[in-house]
C-alpha cells in the first residue's frame, strides 16, 4: 500500500490491500474509515510513533513538506538507495506510480 494512496483514499486503499491478500472487507468492518479520516480506538501499544496514543477521529492529510525542504543532493541519495524498489513497483522519480497502459495509475 502506498502512503499517498492511503492518505488520498483510505477506504479504497484498505479494501484493495485486503482483497490483495484474499481477505473479505465487509462494510461494517471498515466503517471507521472514511474519506480523509479514520476513527481510531484506544491502543495499548508500548513503543513506536507517539501518534499511536491518539484516538478518536483522525484527519488524514499528505505530509509532503520534505518535497520543498529536502536538498537536491539528499533527494539524489535517497533516490539512489530506493531505485531498485522504485523500478520494481513502477514508481517514477517524483514519487508517483508510472501510468499503466489504460491511462490510470
BATI-831332 format. One record per atom (N, C-alpha, C): x, y, z; residue in three letters. Coordinates in Angstrom, 2 decimals. Last residue first. Layout:
<pt><x>X</x><y>Y</y><z>Z</z><aa>ALA</aa></pt>
...
This chain:
<pt><x>-3.31</x><y>5.28</y><z>-12.94</z><aa>UNK</aa></pt>
<pt><x>-2.16</x><y>4.97</y><z>-12.07</z><aa>UNK</aa></pt>
<pt><x>-2.30</x><y>3.59</y><z>-11.53</z><aa>UNK</aa></pt>
<pt><x>-4.44</x><y>4.85</y><z>-16.36</z><aa>UNK</aa></pt>
<pt><x>-4.65</x><y>5.02</y><z>-14.92</z><aa>UNK</aa></pt>
<pt><x>-3.37</x><y>4.74</y><z>-14.17</z><aa>UNK</aa></pt>
<pt><x>-4.08</x><y>4.19</y><z>-19.01</z><aa>UNK</aa></pt>
<pt><x>-4.10</x><y>5.60</y><z>-18.66</z><aa>UNK</aa></pt>
<pt><x>-4.33</x><y>5.88</y><z>-17.18</z><aa>UNK</aa></pt>
<pt><x>-3.64</x><y>1.60</y><z>-19.65</z><aa>UNK</aa></pt>
<pt><x>-5.02</x><y>2.07</y><z>-19.79</z><aa>UNK</aa></pt>
<pt><x>-5.18</x><y>3.53</y><z>-19.37</z><aa>UNK</aa></pt>
<pt><x>-0.91</x><y>1.15</y><z>-19.06</z><aa>UNK</aa></pt>
<pt><x>-1.32</x><y>1.36</y><z>-20.46</z><aa>UNK</aa></pt>
<pt><x>-2.74</x><y>1.88</y><z>-20.61</z><aa>UNK</aa></pt>
<pt><x>-0.28</x><y>3.16</y><z>-16.12</z><aa>UNK</aa></pt>
<pt><x>-0.49</x><y>1.88</y><z>-16.77</z><aa>UNK</aa></pt>
<pt><x>-1.00</x><y>2.14</y><z>-18.17</z><aa>UNK</aa></pt>
<pt><x>2.22</x><y>5.46</y><z>-15.14</z><aa>UNK</aa></pt>
<pt><x>0.89</x><y>5.22</y><z>-15.69</z><aa>UNK</aa></pt>
<pt><x>0.83</x><y>3.87</y><z>-16.35</z><aa>UNK</aa></pt>
<pt><x>4.14</x><y>4.82</y><z>-12.21</z><aa>UNK</aa></pt>
<pt><x>4.08</x><y>5.02</y><z>-13.65</z><aa>UNK</aa></pt>
<pt><x>2.67</x><y>4.72</y><z>-14.13</z><aa>UNK</aa></pt>
<pt><x>3.35</x><y>6.40</y><z>-9.10</z><aa>UNK</aa></pt>
<pt><x>3.50</x><y>5.20</y><z>-9.92</z><aa>UNK</aa></pt>
<pt><x>3.43</x><y>5.56</y><z>-11.40</z><aa>UNK</aa></pt>
<pt><x>5.43</x><y>9.14</y><z>-7.94</z><aa>UNK</aa></pt>
<pt><x>4.13</x><y>8.61</y><z>-8.36</z><aa>UNK</aa></pt>
<pt><x>4.32</x><y>7.35</y><z>-9.19</z><aa>UNK</aa></pt>
<pt><x>7.90</x><y>10.26</y><z>-7.38</z><aa>UNK</aa></pt>
<pt><x>7.17</x><y>9.59</y><z>-6.32</z><aa>UNK</aa></pt>
<pt><x>5.81</x><y>9.06</y><z>-6.69</z><aa>UNK</aa></pt>
<pt><x>9.52</x><y>11.26</y><z>-9.32</z><aa>UNK</aa></pt>
<pt><x>8.83</x><y>12.25</y><z>-8.48</z><aa>UNK</aa></pt>
<pt><x>7.90</x><y>11.60</y><z>-7.47</z><aa>UNK</aa></pt>
<pt><x>10.42</x><y>8.91</y><z>-10.61</z><aa>UNK</aa></pt>
<pt><x>11.32</x><y>9.66</y><z>-9.73</z><aa>UNK</aa></pt>
<pt><x>10.59</x><y>10.66</y><z>-8.85</z><aa>UNK</aa></pt>
<pt><x>7.78</x><y>6.44</y><z>-10.49</z><aa>UNK</aa></pt>
<pt><x>8.61</x><y>7.42</y><z>-11.18</z><aa>UNK</aa></pt>
<pt><x>9.40</x><y>8.23</y><z>-10.16</z><aa>UNK</aa></pt>
<pt><x>7.52</x><y>3.06</y><z>-9.78</z><aa>UNK</aa></pt>
<pt><x>7.38</x><y>4.40</y><z>-9.23</z><aa>UNK</aa></pt>
<pt><x>8.34</x><y>5.34</y><z>-9.95</z><aa>UNK</aa></pt>
<pt><x>7.35</x><y>0.27</y><z>-10.20</z><aa>UNK</aa></pt>
<pt><x>6.95</x><y>1.22</y><z>-11.24</z><aa>UNK</aa></pt>
<pt><x>6.74</x><y>2.63</y><z>-10.74</z><aa>UNK</aa></pt>
<pt><x>8.39</x><y>-1.52</y><z>-8.43</z><aa>UNK</aa></pt>
<pt><x>6.98</x><y>-1.14</y><z>-8.26</z><aa>UNK</aa></pt>
<pt><x>6.52</x><y>-0.07</y><z>-9.24</z><aa>UNK</aa></pt>
<pt><x>11.07</x><y>-1.80</y><z>-9.34</z><aa>UNK</aa></pt>
<pt><x>10.21</x><y>-2.98</y><z>-9.15</z><aa>UNK</aa></pt>
<pt><x>8.73</x><y>-2.62</y><z>-9.11</z><aa>UNK</aa></pt>
<pt><x>11.98</x><y>0.83</y><z>-9.27</z><aa>UNK</aa></pt>
<pt><x>11.88</x><y>0.12</y><z>-10.54</z><aa>UNK</aa></pt>
<pt><x>10.94</x><y>-1.06</y><z>-10.42</z><aa>UNK</aa></pt>
<pt><x>11.91</x><y>1.27</y><z>-6.52</z><aa>UNK</aa></pt>
<pt><x>11.14</x><y>2.14</y><z>-7.41</z><aa>UNK</aa></pt>
<pt><x>10.94</x><y>1.47</y><z>-8.76</z><aa>UNK</aa></pt>
<pt><x>13.71</x><y>-0.64</y><z>-5.63</z><aa>UNK</aa></pt>
<pt><x>12.29</x><y>-0.81</y><z>-5.31</z><aa>UNK</aa></pt>
<pt><x>11.42</x><y>0.08</y><z>-6.19</z><aa>UNK</aa></pt>
<pt><x>16.15</x><y>0.42</y><z>-6.71</z><aa>UNK</aa></pt>
<pt><x>15.69</x><y>-0.94</y><z>-7.02</z><aa>UNK</aa></pt>
<pt><x>14.20</x><y>-1.16</y><z>-6.74</z><aa>UNK</aa></pt>
<pt><x>16.17</x><y>3.18</y><z>-5.62</z><aa>UNK</aa></pt>
<pt><x>15.99</x><y>2.88</y><z>-7.03</z><aa>UNK</aa></pt>
<pt><x>15.54</x><y>1.44</y><z>-7.33</z><aa>UNK</aa></pt>
<pt><x>16.73</x><y>3.99</y><z>-3.04</z><aa>UNK</aa></pt>
<pt><x>15.42</x><y>3.40</y><z>-3.30</z><aa>UNK</aa></pt>
<pt><x>15.21</x><y>2.93</y><z>-4.72</z><aa>UNK</aa></pt>
<pt><x>19.29</x><y>5.08</y><z>-3.32</z><aa>UNK</aa></pt>
<pt><x>19.07</x><y>3.98</y><z>-2.38</z><aa>UNK</aa></pt>
<pt><x>17.77</x><y>3.24</y><z>-2.71</z><aa>UNK</aa></pt>
<pt><x>18.77</x><y>7.11</y><z>-5.16</z><aa>UNK</aa></pt>
<pt><x>19.72</x><y>6.05</y><z>-5.50</z><aa>UNK</aa></pt>
<pt><x>19.52</x><y>4.84</y><z>-4.59</z><aa>UNK</aa></pt>
<pt><x>16.98</x><y>8.70</y><z>-3.69</z><aa>UNK</aa></pt>
<pt><x>16.54</x><y>8.06</y><z>-4.93</z><aa>UNK</aa></pt>
<pt><x>17.47</x><y>6.92</y><z>-5.32</z><aa>UNK</aa></pt>
<pt><x>18.69</x><y>9.58</y><z>-1.66</z><aa>UNK</aa></pt>
<pt><x>17.52</x><y>8.75</y><z>-1.33</z><aa>UNK</aa></pt>
<pt><x>17.02</x><y>8.02</y><z>-2.56</z><aa>UNK</aa></pt>
<pt><x>20.50</x><y>11.08</y><z>-3.24</z><aa>UNK</aa></pt>
<pt><x>20.96</x><y>9.96</y><z>-2.40</z><aa>UNK</aa></pt>
<pt><x>19.80</x><y>9.02</y><z>-2.09</z><aa>UNK</aa></pt>
<pt><x>18.81</x><y>13.01</y><z>-4.37</z><aa>UNK</aa></pt>
<pt><x>19.54</x><y>12.09</y><z>-5.23</z><aa>UNK</aa></pt>
<pt><x>20.03</x><y>10.86</y><z>-4.45</z><aa>UNK</aa></pt>
<pt><x>17.96</x><y>14.35</y><z>-2.05</z><aa>UNK</aa></pt>
<pt><x>16.98</x><y>13.66</y><z>-2.91</z><aa>UNK</aa></pt>
<pt><x>17.66</x><y>12.64</y><z>-3.79</z><aa>UNK</aa></pt>
<pt><x>20.39</x><y>15.43</y><z>-1.18</z><aa>UNK</aa></pt>
<pt><x>19.74</x><y>14.40</y><z>-0.37</z><aa>UNK</aa></pt>
<pt><x>18.68</x><y>13.64</y><z>-1.17</z><aa>UNK</aa></pt>
<pt><x>20.82</x><y>17.27</y><z>-3.32</z><aa>UNK</aa></pt>
<pt><x>21.80</x><y>16.21</y><z>-3.00</z><aa>UNK</aa></pt>
<pt><x>21.14</x><y>15.08</y><z>-2.22</z><aa>UNK</aa></pt>
<pt><x>18.66</x><y>18.99</y><z>-3.04</z><aa>UNK</aa></pt>
<pt><x>18.79</x><y>18.18</y><z>-4.26</z><aa>UNK</aa></pt>
<pt><x>19.74</x><y>17.01</y><z>-4.02</z><aa>UNK</aa></pt>
<pt><x>17.19</x><y>18.91</y><z>0.27</z><aa>UNK</aa></pt>
<pt><x>18.16</x><y>19.40</y><z>-0.71</z><aa>UNK</aa></pt>
<pt><x>18.22</x><y>18.46</y><z>-1.92</z><aa>UNK</aa></pt>
<pt><x>13.85</x><y>19.28</y><z>1.26</z><aa>UNK</aa></pt>
<pt><x>14.98</x><y>18.38</y><z>1.08</z><aa>UNK</aa></pt>
<pt><x>15.90</x><y>18.92</y><z>-0.01</z><aa>UNK</aa></pt>
<pt><x>11.65</x><y>21.02</y><z>1.25</z><aa>UNK</aa></pt>
<pt><x>12.76</x><y>21.30</y><z>2.16</z><aa>UNK</aa></pt>
<pt><x>13.97</x><y>20.39</y><z>1.98</z><aa>UNK</aa></pt>
<pt><x>9.70</x><y>20.21</y><z>-0.53</z><aa>UNK</aa></pt>
<pt><x>10.22</x><y>21.58</y><z>-0.65</z><aa>UNK</aa></pt>
<pt><x>11.49</x><y>21.79</y><z>0.17</z><aa>UNK</aa></pt>
<pt><x>9.28</x><y>17.57</y><z>0.24</z><aa>UNK</aa></pt>
<pt><x>9.47</x><y>17.89</y><z>-1.18</z><aa>UNK</aa></pt>
<pt><x>10.10</x><y>19.27</y><z>-1.36</z><aa>UNK</aa></pt>
<pt><x>8.74</x><y>17.55</y><z>2.94</z><aa>UNK</aa></pt>
<pt><x>10.08</x><y>17.16</y><z>2.51</z><aa>UNK</aa></pt>
<pt><x>10.34</x><y>17.54</y><z>1.06</z><aa>UNK</aa></pt>
<pt><x>6.05</x><y>17.98</y><z>3.10</z><aa>UNK</aa></pt>
<pt><x>6.95</x><y>19.09</y><z>3.40</z><aa>UNK</aa></pt>
<pt><x>8.35</x><y>18.81</y><z>2.89</z><aa>UNK</aa></pt>
<pt><x>3.94</x><y>16.30</y><z>2.74</z><aa>UNK</aa></pt>
<pt><x>4.99</x><y>16.32</y><z>1.71</z><aa>UNK</aa></pt>
<pt><x>5.88</x><y>17.54</y><z>1.86</z><aa>UNK</aa></pt>
<pt><x>1.69</x><y>14.54</y><z>4.08</z><aa>UNK</aa></pt>
<pt><x>2.78</x><y>15.34</y><z>4.62</z><aa>UNK</aa></pt>
<pt><x>3.91</x><y>15.29</y><z>3.59</z><aa>UNK</aa></pt>
<pt><x>-1.76</x><y>14.47</y><z>3.45</z><aa>UNK</aa></pt>
<pt><x>-0.42</x><y>14.14</y><z>2.98</z><aa>UNK</aa></pt>
<pt><x>0.60</x><y>15.09</y><z>3.62</z><aa>UNK</aa></pt>
<pt><x>-3.98</x><y>13.71</y><z>6.05</z><aa>UNK</aa></pt>
<pt><x>-3.51</x><y>14.66</y><z>5.05</z><aa>UNK</aa></pt>
<pt><x>-2.08</x><y>14.30</y><z>4.69</z><aa>UNK</aa></pt>
<pt><x>-6.77</x><y>12.70</y><z>7.88</z><aa>UNK</aa></pt>
<pt><x>-5.59</x><y>12.29</y><z>7.12</z><aa>UNK</aa></pt>
<pt><x>-5.24</x><y>13.38</y><z>6.12</z><aa>UNK</aa></pt>
<pt><x>-7.92</x><y>13.18</y><z>11.12</z><aa>UNK</aa></pt>
<pt><x>-7.96</x><y>13.66</y><z>9.74</z><aa>UNK</aa></pt>
<pt><x>-6.65</x><y>13.28</y><z>9.06</z><aa>UNK</aa></pt>
<pt><x>-9.36</x><y>10.96</y><z>13.31</z><aa>UNK</aa></pt>
<pt><x>-8.08</x><y>11.49</y><z>12.86</z><aa>UNK</aa></pt>
<pt><x>-8.23</x><y>11.92</y><z>11.40</z><aa>UNK</aa></pt>
<pt><x>-11.47</x><y>10.56</y><z>16.04</z><aa>UNK</aa></pt>
<pt><x>-11.38</x><y>10.83</y><z>14.61</z><aa>UNK</aa></pt>
<pt><x>-10.06</x><y>11.53</y><z>14.28</z><aa>UNK</aa></pt>
<pt><x>-9.93</x><y>8.46</y><z>18.58</z><aa>UNK</aa></pt>
<pt><x>-10.99</x><y>9.30</y><z>18.06</z><aa>UNK</aa></pt>
<pt><x>-10.80</x><y>9.53</y><z>16.57</z><aa>UNK</aa></pt>
<pt><x>-6.50</x><y>8.78</y><z>19.71</z><aa>UNK</aa></pt>
<pt><x>-7.71</x><y>8.02</y><z>19.43</z><aa>UNK</aa></pt>
<pt><x>-8.79</x><y>9.00</y><z>19.00</z><aa>UNK</aa></pt>
<pt><x>-2.97</x><y>8.43</y><z>20.02</z><aa>UNK</aa></pt>
<pt><x>-4.15</x><y>9.20</y><z>19.60</z><aa>UNK</aa></pt>
<pt><x>-5.32</x><y>8.27</y><z>19.40</z><aa>UNK</aa></pt>
<pt><x>-0.79</x><y>6.91</y><z>20.45</z><aa>UNK</aa></pt>
<pt><x>-1.64</x><y>7.16</y><z>21.61</z><aa>UNK</aa></pt>
<pt><x>-2.88</x><y>7.97</y><z>21.25</z><aa>UNK</aa></pt>
<pt><x>0.67</x><y>6.88</y><z>18.16</z><aa>UNK</aa></pt>
<pt><x>-0.05</x><y>5.65</y><z>18.49</z><aa>UNK</aa></pt>
<pt><x>-0.99</x><y>5.85</y><z>19.68</z><aa>UNK</aa></pt>
<pt><x>2.22</x><y>9.09</y><z>17.83</z><aa>UNK</aa></pt>
<pt><x>0.82</x><y>9.21</y><z>17.42</z><aa>UNK</aa></pt>
<pt><x>0.01</x><y>7.96</y><z>17.75</z><aa>UNK</aa></pt>
<pt><x>4.84</x><y>8.34</y><z>18.46</z><aa>UNK</aa></pt>
<pt><x>3.99</x><y>8.90</y><z>19.52</z><aa>UNK</aa></pt>
<pt><x>2.52</x><y>9.04</y><z>19.13</z><aa>UNK</aa></pt>
<pt><x>5.78</x><y>5.21</y><z>17.05</z><aa>UNK</aa></pt>
<pt><x>5.46</x><y>6.61</y><z>16.81</z><aa>UNK</aa></pt>
<pt><x>4.55</x><y>7.15</y><z>17.91</z><aa>UNK</aa></pt>
<pt><x>6.98</x><y>2.93</y><z>19.56</z><aa>UNK</aa></pt>
<pt><x>6.73</x><y>3.34</y><z>18.19</z><aa>UNK</aa></pt>
<pt><x>6.45</x><y>4.82</y><z>18.10</z><aa>UNK</aa></pt>
<pt><x>5.55</x><y>0.85</y><z>22.15</z><aa>UNK</aa></pt>
<pt><x>6.62</x><y>1.63</y><z>21.55</z><aa>UNK</aa></pt>
<pt><x>6.25</x><y>1.97</y><z>20.12</z><aa>UNK</aa></pt>
<pt><x>3.18</x><y>-0.23</y><z>23.11</z><aa>UNK</aa></pt>
<pt><x>4.23</x><y>0.14</y><z>24.06</z><aa>UNK</aa></pt>
<pt><x>5.34</x><y>0.98</y><z>23.46</z><aa>UNK</aa></pt>
<pt><x>-0.36</x><y>0.02</y><z>22.62</z><aa>UNK</aa></pt>
<pt><x>1.00</x><y>-0.15</y><z>22.12</z><aa>UNK</aa></pt>
<pt><x>2.01</x><y>0.36</y><z>23.12</z><aa>UNK</aa></pt>
<pt><x>-3.04</x><y>-0.05</y><z>22.96</z><aa>UNK</aa></pt>
<pt><x>-2.21</x><y>-0.40</y><z>24.12</z><aa>UNK</aa></pt>
<pt><x>-0.77</x><y>-0.66</y><z>23.68</z><aa>UNK</aa></pt>
<pt><x>-5.42</x><y>2.38</y><z>21.90</z><aa>UNK</aa></pt>
<pt><x>-4.37</x><y>1.41</y><z>21.62</z><aa>UNK</aa></pt>
<pt><x>-3.58</x><y>1.14</y><z>22.89</z><aa>UNK</aa></pt>
<pt><x>-8.82</x><y>3.09</y><z>21.34</z><aa>UNK</aa></pt>
<pt><x>-7.68</x><y>3.15</y><z>22.24</z><aa>UNK</aa></pt>
<pt><x>-6.70</x><y>2.04</y><z>21.92</z><aa>UNK</aa></pt>
<pt><x>-9.67</x><y>3.55</y><z>17.84</z><aa>UNK</aa></pt>
<pt><x>-9.96</x><y>3.21</y><z>19.23</z><aa>UNK</aa></pt>
<pt><x>-8.70</x><y>3.34</y><z>20.06</z><aa>UNK</aa></pt>
<pt><x>-10.06</x><y>6.01</y><z>15.31</z><aa>UNK</aa></pt>
<pt><x>-9.24</x><y>5.02</y><z>16.00</z><aa>UNK</aa></pt>
<pt><x>-9.72</x><y>4.80</y><z>17.42</z><aa>UNK</aa></pt>
<pt><x>-11.30</x><y>6.69</y><z>12.28</z><aa>UNK</aa></pt>
<pt><x>-11.66</x><y>6.79</y><z>13.69</z><aa>UNK</aa></pt>
<pt><x>-10.94</x><y>5.64</y><z>14.39</z><aa>UNK</aa></pt>
<pt><x>-9.97</x><y>8.64</y><z>9.62</z><aa>UNK</aa></pt>
<pt><x>-10.16</x><y>7.34</y><z>10.26</z><aa>UNK</aa></pt>
<pt><x>-10.56</x><y>7.60</y><z>11.70</z><aa>UNK</aa></pt>
<pt><x>-10.33</x><y>10.51</y><z>6.57</z><aa>UNK</aa></pt>
<pt><x>-10.36</x><y>10.37</y><z>8.02</z><aa>UNK</aa></pt>
<pt><x>-10.43</x><y>8.90</y><z>8.42</z><aa>UNK</aa></pt>
<pt><x>-10.73</x><y>10.80</y><z>3.83</z><aa>UNK</aa></pt>
<pt><x>-9.84</x><y>11.73</y><z>4.52</z><aa>UNK</aa></pt>
<pt><x>-9.83</x><y>11.62</y><z>6.03</z><aa>UNK</aa></pt>
<pt><x>-13.61</x><y>9.10</y><z>3.91</z><aa>UNK</aa></pt>
<pt><x>-12.83</x><y>9.97</y><z>3.04</z><aa>UNK</aa></pt>
<pt><x>-12.03</x><y>10.96</y><z>3.87</z><aa>UNK</aa></pt>
<pt><x>-13.14</x><y>6.55</y><z>6.47</z><aa>UNK</aa></pt>
<pt><x>-13.92</x><y>7.36</y><z>5.55</z><aa>UNK</aa></pt>
<pt><x>-13.02</x><y>8.19</y><z>4.66</z><aa>UNK</aa></pt>
<pt><x>-13.36</x><y>3.89</y><z>8.63</z><aa>UNK</aa></pt>
<pt><x>-12.50</x><y>4.50</y><z>7.61</z><aa>UNK</aa></pt>
<pt><x>-13.38</x><y>5.25</y><z>6.63</z><aa>UNK</aa></pt>
<pt><x>-15.08</x><y>2.55</y><z>10.23</z><aa>UNK</aa></pt>
<pt><x>-14.22</x><y>3.56</y><z>10.88</z><aa>UNK</aa></pt>
<pt><x>-13.31</x><y>4.28</y><z>9.89</z><aa>UNK</aa></pt>
<pt><x>-16.19</x><y>0.56</y><z>8.71</z><aa>UNK</aa></pt>
<pt><x>-17.00</x><y>1.76</y><z>8.98</z><aa>UNK</aa></pt>
<pt><x>-16.17</x><y>2.89</y><z>9.60</z><aa>UNK</aa></pt>
<pt><x>-15.23</x><y>-1.88</y><z>8.08</z><aa>UNK</aa></pt>
<pt><x>-14.45</x><y>-0.73</y><z>7.63</z><aa>UNK</aa></pt>
<pt><x>-15.18</x><y>0.60</y><z>7.88</z><aa>UNK</aa></pt>
<pt><x>-17.00</x><y>-3.75</y><z>8.89</z><aa>UNK</aa></pt>
<pt><x>-15.66</x><y>-3.82</y><z>9.48</z><aa>UNK</aa></pt>
<pt><x>-14.79</x><y>-2.63</y><z>9.09</z><aa>UNK</aa></pt>
<pt><x>-19.21</x><y>-3.19</y><z>7.33</z><aa>UNK</aa></pt>
<pt><x>-19.30</x><y>-2.94</y><z>8.77</z><aa>UNK</aa></pt>
<pt><x>-17.92</x><y>-2.95</y><z>9.43</z><aa>UNK</aa></pt>
<pt><x>-18.39</x><y>-4.08</y><z>4.78</z><aa>UNK</aa></pt>
<pt><x>-18.54</x><y>-2.64</y><z>5.06</z><aa>UNK</aa></pt>
<pt><x>-18.55</x><y>-2.34</y><z>6.55</z><aa>UNK</aa></pt>
<pt><x>-15.94</x><y>-6.67</y><z>4.69</z><aa>UNK</aa></pt>
<pt><x>-17.34</x><y>-6.25</y><z>4.90</z><aa>UNK</aa></pt>
<pt><x>-17.41</x><y>-4.78</y><z>5.30</z><aa>UNK</aa></pt>
<pt><x>-13.73</x><y>-7.83</y><z>2.96</z><aa>UNK</aa></pt>
<pt><x>-13.76</x><y>-6.49</y><z>3.57</z><aa>UNK</aa></pt>
<pt><x>-15.21</x><y>-6.04</y><z>3.73</z><aa>UNK</aa></pt>
<pt><x>-11.88</x><y>-10.91</y><z>3.07</z><aa>UNK</aa></pt>
<pt><x>-13.09</x><y>-10.15</y><z>2.78</z><aa>UNK</aa></pt>
<pt><x>-13.04</x><y>-8.80</y><z>3.51</z><aa>UNK</aa></pt>
<pt><x>-8.60</x><y>-11.46</y><z>1.80</z><aa>UNK</aa></pt>
<pt><x>-9.48</x><y>-11.31</y><z>2.95</z><aa>UNK</aa></pt>
<pt><x>-10.73</x><y>-10.50</y><z>2.57</z><aa>UNK</aa></pt>
<pt><x>-6.57</x><y>-11.73</y><z>-0.14</z><aa>UNK</aa></pt>
<pt><x>-7.68</x><y>-12.68</y><z>-0.10</z><aa>UNK</aa></pt>
<pt><x>-8.58</x><y>-12.59</y><z>1.12</z><aa>UNK</aa></pt>
<pt><x>-4.75</x><y>-9.80</y><z>-0.42</z><aa>UNK</aa></pt>
<pt><x>-4.32</x><y>-10.96</y><z>0.36</z><aa>UNK</aa></pt>
<pt><x>-5.47</x><y>-11.93</y><z>0.60</z><aa>UNK</aa></pt>
<pt><x>-6.15</x><y>-7.96</y><z>-1.93</z><aa>UNK</aa></pt>
<pt><x>-4.89</x><y>-8.47</y><z>-2.44</z><aa>UNK</aa></pt>
<pt><x>-4.36</x><y>-9.67</y><z>-1.67</z><aa>UNK</aa></pt>
<pt><x>-8.21</x><y>-7.21</y><z>-0.25</z><aa>UNK</aa></pt>
<pt><x>-8.52</x><y>-8.05</y><z>-1.41</z><aa>UNK</aa></pt>
<pt><x>-7.25</x><y>-8.70</y><z>-1.96</z><aa>UNK</aa></pt>
<pt><x>-6.70</x><y>-5.57</y><z>1.47</z><aa>UNK</aa></pt>
<pt><x>-7.34</x><y>-6.79</y><z>1.98</z><aa>UNK</aa></pt>
<pt><x>-7.68</x><y>-7.74</y><z>0.84</z><aa>UNK</aa></pt>
<pt><x>-5.95</x><y>-3.55</y><z>-0.32</z><aa>UNK</aa></pt>
<pt><x>-4.93</x><y>-4.33</y><z>0.37</z><aa>UNK</aa></pt>
<pt><x>-5.52</x><y>-5.64</y><z>0.90</z><aa>UNK</aa></pt>
<pt><x>-8.46</x><y>-2.53</y><z>-1.10</z><aa>UNK</aa></pt>
<pt><x>-7.56</x><y>-3.12</y><z>-2.09</z><aa>UNK</aa></pt>
<pt><x>-6.50</x><y>-4.00</y><z>-1.45</z><aa>UNK</aa></pt>
<pt><x>-9.38</x><y>-1.53</y><z>1.36</z><aa>UNK</aa></pt>
<pt><x>-10.14</x><y>-2.57</y><z>0.66</z><aa>UNK</aa></pt>
<pt><x>-9.25</x><y>-3.30</y><z>-0.35</z><aa>UNK</aa></pt>
<pt><x>-7.40</x><y>0.42</y><z>1.78</z><aa>UNK</aa></pt>
<pt><x>-7.51</x><y>-0.70</y><z>2.70</z><aa>UNK</aa></pt>
<pt><x>-8.28</x><y>-1.85</y><z>2.05</z><aa>UNK</aa></pt>
<pt><x>-7.94</x><y>2.15</y><z>-0.39</z><aa>UNK</aa></pt>
<pt><x>-6.61</x><y>1.56</y><z>-0.23</z><aa>UNK</aa></pt>
<pt><x>-6.66</x><y>0.33</y><z>0.68</z><aa>UNK</aa></pt>
<pt><x>-10.58</x><y>2.92</y><z>0.12</z><aa>UNK</aa></pt>
<pt><x>-10.27</x><y>2.19</y><z>-1.12</z><aa>UNK</aa></pt>
<pt><x>-8.92</x><y>1.48</y><z>-0.99</z><aa>UNK</aa></pt>
<pt><x>-10.16</x><y>4.34</y><z>2.50</z><aa>UNK</aa></pt>
<pt><x>-11.01</x><y>3.14</y><z>2.47</z><aa>UNK</aa></pt>
<pt><x>-10.70</x><y>2.27</y><z>1.25</z><aa>UNK</aa></pt>
<pt><x>-8.35</x><y>6.47</y><z>1.78</z><aa>UNK</aa></pt>
<pt><x>-8.03</x><y>5.44</y><z>2.77</z><aa>UNK</aa></pt>
<pt><x>-8.88</x><y>4.17</y><z>2.67</z><aa>UNK</aa></pt>
<pt><x>-7.22</x><y>8.20</y><z>-0.45</z><aa>UNK</aa></pt>
<pt><x>-8.42</x><y>7.36</y><z>-0.50</z><aa>UNK</aa></pt>
<pt><x>-8.25</x><y>6.19</y><z>0.48</z><aa>UNK</aa></pt>
<pt><x>-4.97</x><y>9.77</y><z>0.36</z><aa>UNK</aa></pt>
<pt><x>-5.99</x><y>10.30</y><z>-0.56</z><aa>UNK</aa></pt>
<pt><x>-7.31</x><y>9.54</y><z>-0.49</z><aa>UNK</aa></pt>
<pt><x>-3.54</x><y>8.05</y><z>2.08</z><aa>UNK</aa></pt>
<pt><x>-3.95</x><y>9.38</y><z>2.56</z><aa>UNK</aa></pt>
<pt><x>-5.07</x><y>9.96</y><z>1.68</z><aa>UNK</aa></pt>
<pt><x>-3.15</x><y>5.81</y><z>0.39</z><aa>UNK</aa></pt>
<pt><x>-3.88</x><y>5.68</y><z>1.65</z><aa>UNK</aa></pt>
<pt><x>-4.39</x><y>7.03</y><z>2.13</z><aa>UNK</aa></pt>
<pt><x>-1.61</x><y>6.94</y><z>-1.65</z><aa>UNK</aa></pt>
<pt><x>-2.93</x><y>6.40</y><z>-1.95</z><aa>UNK</aa></pt>
<pt><x>-3.77</x><y>6.27</y><z>-0.69</z><aa>UNK</aa></pt>
<pt><x>0.72</x><y>7.63</y><z>-0.22</z><aa>UNK</aa></pt>
<pt><x>-0.05</x><y>8.67</y><z>-0.92</z><aa>UNK</aa></pt>
<pt><x>-1.46</x><y>8.20</y><z>-1.24</z><aa>UNK</aa></pt>
<pt><x>1.65</x><y>5.11</y><z>0.70</z><aa>UNK</aa></pt>
<pt><x>1.24</x><y>6.16</y><z>1.63</z><aa>UNK</aa></pt>
<pt><x>0.32</x><y>7.17</y><z>0.96</z><aa>UNK</aa></pt>
<pt><x>0.61</x><y>2.13</y><z>-0.89</z><aa>UNK</aa></pt>
<pt><x>1.38</x><y>3.38</y><z>-0.95</z><aa>UNK</aa></pt>
<pt><x>0.78</x><y>4.42</y><z>-0.01</z><aa>UNK</aa></pt>
<pt><x>0.85</x><y>-1.16</y><z>0.00</z><aa>UNK</aa></pt>
<pt><x>0.00</x><y>0.00</y><z>0.00</z><aa>UNK</aa></pt>
<pt><x>0.90</x><y>1.23</y><z>0.00</z><aa>UNK</aa></pt>
